[in-house]
Amino acid sequence: NERCYKFMSWDEIERDLVNSDNANTPFFNVDKDGNVCHPLTCSDLGKQCGEWDDGCGSTIICGICDGGRAGLPSTWRVQCVEGKCVDYCPTWEEKGLWFLSNDSPTIMKEVAQSLETREQKYLSPIEAFKICDVACRGKTGNVPANDVTSKAFVDANLCRCGNTTKALTNITLSDFSSAHDMMTTCGDSKVFKSLRALSINDTQPICCPPIDEEKLLKGKQWKRLYS
């Protein structure tokens, strides 16, 4: 039988169920007329992570977020937000400076543009890099900052000032989102390729607490945990 050698389409499955005595088969979610419920895929739902209703009474698992897919430094983290993998900077999030609101500093709103027309209510890494670029230029006086709060990003150790990075040239918000799609390999990711050019001397967000090296060197020595 040729059916052993090819996949059946949904139309073929529905036709066979209607024309046979197997309309009540437990293997398919069918109604009294033999219509098959087509379960939604993660791609259909536009989800990259988490568990969701497939539209046919079952749960579909869309995976977990992998922090390395975007190619960001290991100090960055990723979390699942409404089915999307969101790269974020822990120190910024702790200070309430990652998710956008009407109370966000002016510099965040300007970089993120209109909050009313914006679909995602959180910063992307590319926007965090832009904020640090504006803050660092305002700090050095090369370019007047639009808002005194922009300089505060440097004063609060949220930005490391250096060379203006070229690693994120021509990178868009959708590029960061697509980097987490399971159908995208790291080698094909535009973001992953670009971030390989990121230098430690480039202006960028600081995503881990600063280390007080002097205190670390003069602090308590290691203790034996076991005798």
PyMOL commands that set and color helices and strands:
alter all, ss='L'
color gray80, all
select helices_A, chain A and resi 2-5+10-18+42-45+90-94+106-112+125-140+148-155+173-178+186-188+190-195+213-218
alter helices_A, ss='H'
color red, helices_A
select strands_A, chain A and resi 51-53+59-61+77-81+84-88+159-160+204-205
alter strands_A, ss='S'
color yellow, strands_A
deselect
rebuild
show_as cartoon
